[in-house]
Amino acid sequence: MHRIDDEQRRIRLGRRHLLAPSSRVASAVAVADAVVALHATDAATVHLSVCARMAAPTVGAVEKTLYDDVSLVRLLSMRNTLFAVSTDVAPAVDASCARPVAAKERRKLVAHLREEVNGLDENWLAETERQTLAELSARGHATGSELSAAVPALRTKITIFPGSKQEAVQGVATRVIRVLAADGRIRRDRPRGSWTSSQFRWTTAEPWPASDPSEARADLARRWLLAYGPATEADLKWWTGWGIRETRAALSSVGAEEVALDNGAVGWVSPGDLATEPAPEPWAALLPGLDPSGMGWTDRGFHLPAEHRAALFDRAGNIGPTVWWNGTIVGGWAQRADGELRWRLLSDLGRDASNLIEAEASRLSAWMGAARITPRFRTPLERELAA
């Protein structure tokens, strides 16, 4: 069996994820396609991930693709997580991952309504959705609060997290809007504040055309293998949230080839993707929490020293802001309240590496300007550096 060692995997990561300076691109869409999907749970992550890979990073370039061209769209999809993908990739993500998530979200909400408020069912939900869409269409765009004020049904109260420490009573608006967005009938428009804000306005949208889920899974698997291969069956299953049967069928459909990995596992690559790639120039990167390069595999041993994990991940398995050197995670970074960007190495790399990392930190600070970044999922090292 052909072997692809860890060093070659790190070389591929640097080149295919556009992290080596010579690989950087001009387009936010090209960045998204290179990594298949950008984590969008934290609003700032999309901008930070894209700009780390752009030759001339600007906030405006990312906003243009999200809100003017709408060539990047946010979908609740893999692992019931919000991602931003290009309109070329969106149909495959929608059919293979987002549709099952949307159906589950709708079932959960209907069950909650029936249990919580007597007489509320899918018919009540359908009418509330109709009223909400009509109001949003008339306005053009609106916040959740504005929609709730205009549509009385959205002010219906339900209990969330019943029986837990987080139990609270809130209006049903958040849940209804989430279901509408999951169905692709509304999308996030510009935020109320800056690009770091997660308080979005909403606007109407057209759902993606229905397509065959198995074909969509094969399409997504092919794209993912080109970006993340070699990778294991478990990696693809975890990243997509598919079952093992769907994962194996997708790998078979694309004709994925087996390779041996340094950890003794069997990896998979796209057909014919076996050639050894030359190492790029030495490179450094400061990537945000939830960046695709840190969250692309369930087994990150080839680029993450085990002793660094506790400092860089939260308890739920979310990665924080990281410092990279030639395909390996070597430290973390954070921004203080006064805007100072601080970073710390967890490995001894020498002066040349430190100089390149410092140059990347300066590049990041320059395009961020006056923005302040606090990750949604905070990690031990990020909290320490931000203090």
Steps between C-alpha positions, in 0.01 A plus 500: 500500500627848413612697805452873560696607806420775749747743346328468163162553670628823652635612161161432343328694776719806447450500124140383464367709788672806350709569809843523341543860369554381143163320514293800609219619274302815425150359541306414815304245299825329394595475867169342594522247218859410591389389848149395383321684782576775752377471857251781555370444854719789610441788258860621511639157407388526137688828451808387693523166317458662158739789559773268631502347150460812285790678335342839576254445787217747564177478697318658207595219264347242732186705564449544127486125446265448795254786452534660156591221257367236742760265355566367851196373690453373854338158547415307816651176382788272598468382862205741547754783478486826306739516203563747220543343156513625145192481281679231296537277806170591669274258305713201603518615863128570505389163363758289685502669841265798539173328400522234775592770754205718393256210526626416848475863612140515379403176675655621825319832486159344424547251784598782734196707403260210555648424839534861612185674375171314457361527150821606326610265225647493150200692366560782747869496406423513126272801546757676721767438238271639230440818700869537576603459136233750389625756751862445406422523129318831555789646702787369289706419808437497874645382828344224705375760749334702225328191363383399846351844557314485168374138514307429825536121468878534529450633855352169615695390806673165535741354755848416379734251668225389743624341819858624454699785649450686170119475516337821376181628344531679165299588193480237228642743242857371525392142434269590211767713335752218543266256323433746216873553456572126513241451226675763286199732490683783676868586531722721713545851363742763631553503876368783713850593608845443354628187326571344840132516606276192509178706513384465141218643299303247295375506143298258287670236288421220259569142614759308302354270231449145622763250391584137565658470850733216403635696202539805722693298759734373228555856374577628850728205576697565180549866588594415857758239400672749268528747786562269796627173356658279592250457781326210665147374468446617860619849408245533219221350710570747781541806277175441311293353781396210274449144613760239424293349218462836323869576549616174348259532210628850422863386503410210271306727263797731442743209457712609795836322528649354817837618632702417807549770764781540753269426793423155359153593381363467148441835331311593186581733213324600180572269205858549381584757770820323600778722368751642745465876520801730546524695822403866471711778644510514883169639620324616813132565563279637776164328460180571692304272727304239299716553192453216246866401512470427871153343480534292183585165658397312810856362527730804486816320609692584182482875562419537872747387768296318766653707780356822352137390484394594854611861455341547158159326524197557719323214678258447212781442250497845335840627397601854594729746319817323393851577375630275221848434368546294182183298556529444874310677777770651720316751720205731546406866480245742639404866490484707815225754568736784405555341158846356564549168323698251708631158405693225672692202368458162666797361306855634469541595133788744482537859385411457130164347582428762767575778254257359242233452765547858617461617140172309472380652828575847363318415175196385698497811718530725195189379319294456819551864590286608797299176517499301823483121492375280785443141388162351578667185626784602729797280576750504787789657306278758330357612834847527649640703211195730489516586871 
